Amino acid sequence: MDGQSEEITVEQAAEDFVAEVTHWREVRGKSKRALALAMGFDPSYVSHVESGRHKPSEEFARLADEHLNAGKAIWRRWGDYQRARAKARRPPTVPPAQRGHEQPYATGSALFVEHDAARLQYDGHSYRLTMRRLLRNTGSEPVTRYLIRIAVDRYPGAPERSNAHYRAHPLTWDELDLTATCRGEAMRWQAKHDRDAFKEVWLLFDNEHGRFPLYPGESVWIEYAYTVSDDKWGNWFQRAVRLPTQQLEVQLAFPAALDPVVWGTETSMTAEASPLRTPPVRSDEGELRQFTWTTAAPTLHARYRLEWRFRARPEHNSEQGDFR
């Protein structure tokens, strides 16, 4: 999954590079502005690279890999990009990263999230994440697809170890068992990026029986779910606010016998990580201990990270991961 095809185009290599930078930046909880300043670039430079307005440079790739502690993953994507350029014998024009990241939806569409609810449940062996989002189309064109991301970092303090772990034990589609529904209908999905440790997926508003686009002025609930074993997940769960959102809710459910404790941080475009402004609320239901955290009108591009440890199973507490 991590290797490049001999036929990869310059445009695809550029998009892959951007996806790798975005993945590691968000895993590390860095805003675009903070990363640019740390690397000595203009505050808007990272934003320009991720949107495709600027082509990636060798210096940018080297510094991004170093400051994001990516274990050469970003540097390898830069190498793929350089080889694709050499093969094409000319530099690319505007990379499609501008289409894939800056404008992921059709011109004229504008999505607003009225309610975003995530439930993550651990059974002692694997995690099952269920996401429910109430989407509203405030634009002038139908929306026919929705982009989601699944990302992991098993050993965030040791990127070489983490990368080696996922090369040997990559996330697989069979393991994820990704399902999605809308309007009582199953949604088809298409992989946009398929990496050992992260995936980008288009959820499509159609299936073999017909189409059900989200038309202007309409609101609709979508739900998707996937499973990951605990040797690939870890002890943290991060939410990134990529669309204007009215209400954000996260619920964690663990076996009470593990004696879990939960805390969290938030990061914005202008501020580094700080404690959540309100604490997760604990409730015990039978053999489950649940923690619920909500916020209204979260800041666009903010990231909220909940972390936990199991006091009754300390051997699992030092190994962490990240999902969306």
Secondary structure, 3 states (H helix, E strand, C coil): CCCCCCCCCHHHHHHHHHHHHHHHHHHCCCCHHHHHHHHCCCCCHHHHHHHCCCCCCHHHHHHHHHHCCCCCHHHHHHHHHHHHHHHHCCCCCCCCHHHHHHCCCCCCCCEEEEEEEEEEEECCCEEEEEEEEEEEECCCCCECEEEEEEECCCCCCCHHHHHHHHHHCCCCHHHHCCEEEECCEECEEEEEEECCCEEEEEEECEECCEECCECCCCEEEEEEEEEEECCCCCCEEEEECCCCECEEEEEEEEEHHHCEEEEEEEECCCCCCEECCCCCEEEEECCEEEEEEEEECCCCCCEEEEEEEECCCHHHCCCCCCCC
